[in-house]
Amino acid sequence: MVKSTIIARVTDGLPLAASMDDEQAESELSGYKSQAKAIFKKLNSQSEPMCSIESGPYYLHYLLDKGVCYLCICE
C-alpha cells in the first residue's frame, strides 16, 4: 500500500509535488520523508532509472524519467 508520494526535479532535488498526508501519517513517515529528500539530493542523470530501497517496515521506490524523480513510500 502506498503511504506517500513525492515528485522532485533530478537536477537539484527540488520537490515539485507531494501527496497530502493526515497528521498521524505525517508523524509516522517524517523520518522516511527525510530519507527521500536525501535520495533526491544524491540523484543525477547517471543514477539508476529505477530503484527500491528497504528502510525498516517501508520501501522507497523511485523512477527517474526525463529529469523527474517519482518516489513513493510503501508498506
Buried (B, 14 or more C-beta within 10 A) or exposed (E): EEBBBBBBBBEEBEBEEBEEBEEEBEEBBEEBBEBBBEBBEEBEEEBEEEBEBEEEEBBBBBEBEEEBBBBBBEE
